[in-house]
Amino acid sequence: MRFDVITLLPELVESVVQVGVTGRASQRELIELHCWNPRDFTKDVHRTVDDRPYGGGPGMVMKADCLLETIRAVRAATPEKTKLVYLSPQGKKLEQSMFREVSHDPKIESLILLCGRYEGIDERVIQLEVDEEWSLGDYVLSGGELGAMVVIDAITRLLPSVLGHKDSAEQDSFSENLLDCGHFTRPESIENLDVPAVLKSGDHKAITRWRRKQSLGRTYQRRNDLIERNTLSVEDSKLLNEYLKENN
Ligand SMILES: C[S@@+](CC[C@H](N)C(=O)[O-])C[C@H]1O[C@@H](n2cnc3c(N)ncnc32)[C@H](O)[C@@H]1O
């Protein structure tokens, strides 16, 4: 998967492929990151990328001309099967299902991620070029770069052969509208808290059943909105009832 990020702060975005899962995916050429700085597409000596807003008011607006030039250059360098996303607090709130869709959609070979700064970008760039607007949540950041890095990380870990264990991503929270269960590692006991006995039993069927029960129970307690999106199977309803009895 190829990511092209349009940003005034390429050094910030590039750090995402220097470490961790995304770093390894980049080294193994499972993902490609290219940053494009609109400043390189300006025509004046000061390399101006922003200007005062029409109608007055505080702050500056990212200019349409250098952004459109940048987008044209990116499109010329990327596969045709691409989607241009503007990171914006006014966009659709990011969810795992959106990342899953992109990572599995054969119609999308690359993503162009447009990061705003200042008061945002000239509205006409959105009208002319943007396919979708995506938001990190109901709060305002100084720029879209952190959003672009979130998108790159979340999609990369869903790509085939990026994670070590085939099921890792499938067992994460939100993969079935459920939260993940709790995890434990050595030592067996710490500050009088023991690892649940079933996890040491070697009985894989019992372990799977216990994990599913914890997942359902946690989701019910912490994110009931997710449970309401699911139609629980008879077995899941039974497990959830068991969990609620055991934890009340
Ligand atoms: C200071 S913000 C501009 C906010 C804009 N004036 C508004 O109220 O909608 C500058 C840039 O940060 C990015 N940004 C801010 N909050 C974001 C969020 N919650 N999700 C994604 N991007 C965000 C956008 O790219 C935006 O253009």
The ligand as a MOL file (V3000), in Angstrom:
LIG
                    3D

  0  0  0     0  0            999 V3000
M  V30 BEGIN CTAB
M  V30 COUNTS 27 29 0 0 0
M  V30 BEGIN ATOM
M  V30 1 C -6.5330 24.3180 13.6410 0
M  V30 2 S -7.1640 23.1240 12.5680 0 CHG=1
M  V30 3 C -8.3990 23.9980 11.7000 0
M  V30 4 C -9.7580 23.8150 12.2790 0
M  V30 5 C -10.8560 24.4870 11.4770 0
M  V30 6 N -10.7630 25.9200 11.5750 0
M  V30 7 C -12.2000 24.0160 12.0430 0
M  V30 8 O -12.6040 24.5220 13.0840 0
M  V30 9 O -12.8180 23.1110 11.4490 0 CHG=-1
M  V30 10 C -5.8810 22.9090 11.3790 0
M  V30 11 C -5.8750 21.5650 10.6780 0
M  V30 12 O -5.7020 20.5340 11.6360 0
M  V30 13 C -6.3060 19.3330 11.1750 0
M  V30 14 N -7.1980 18.8350 12.2400 0
M  V30 15 C -7.5710 19.5040 13.3450 0
M  V30 16 N -8.3680 18.7660 14.1120 0
M  V30 17 C -8.4930 17.5730 13.5140 0
M  V30 18 C -9.2220 16.3910 13.8330 0
M  V30 19 N -9.9690 16.2900 14.9130 0
M  V30 20 N -9.1270 15.3470 12.9760 0
M  V30 21 C -8.3780 15.4310 11.8570 0
M  V30 22 N -7.6790 16.5470 11.4990 0
M  V30 23 C -7.7360 17.6050 12.3130 0
M  V30 24 C -7.0270 19.6700 9.8630 0
M  V30 25 O -6.2430 19.2280 8.7770 0
M  V30 26 C -7.1130 21.1870 9.9140 0
M  V30 27 O -7.1150 21.7540 8.6420 0
M  V30 END ATOM
M  V30 BEGIN BOND
M  V30 1 1 1 2
M  V30 2 1 2 3
M  V30 3 1 2 10
M  V30 4 1 3 4
M  V30 5 1 4 5
M  V30 6 1 5 6
M  V30 7 1 5 7
M  V30 8 2 7 8
M  V30 9 1 7 9
M  V30 10 1 10 11
M  V30 11 1 11 12
M  V30 12 1 11 26
M  V30 13 1 12 13
M  V30 14 1 13 14
M  V30 15 1 13 24
M  V30 16 1 14 15
M  V30 17 1 14 23
M  V30 18 2 15 16
M  V30 19 1 16 17
M  V30 20 1 17 18
M  V30 21 2 17 23
M  V30 22 1 18 19
M  V30 23 2 18 20
M  V30 24 1 20 21
M  V30 25 2 21 22
M  V30 26 1 22 23
M  V30 27 1 24 25
M  V30 28 1 24 26
M  V30 29 1 26 27
M  V30 END BOND
M  V30 END CTAB
M  END
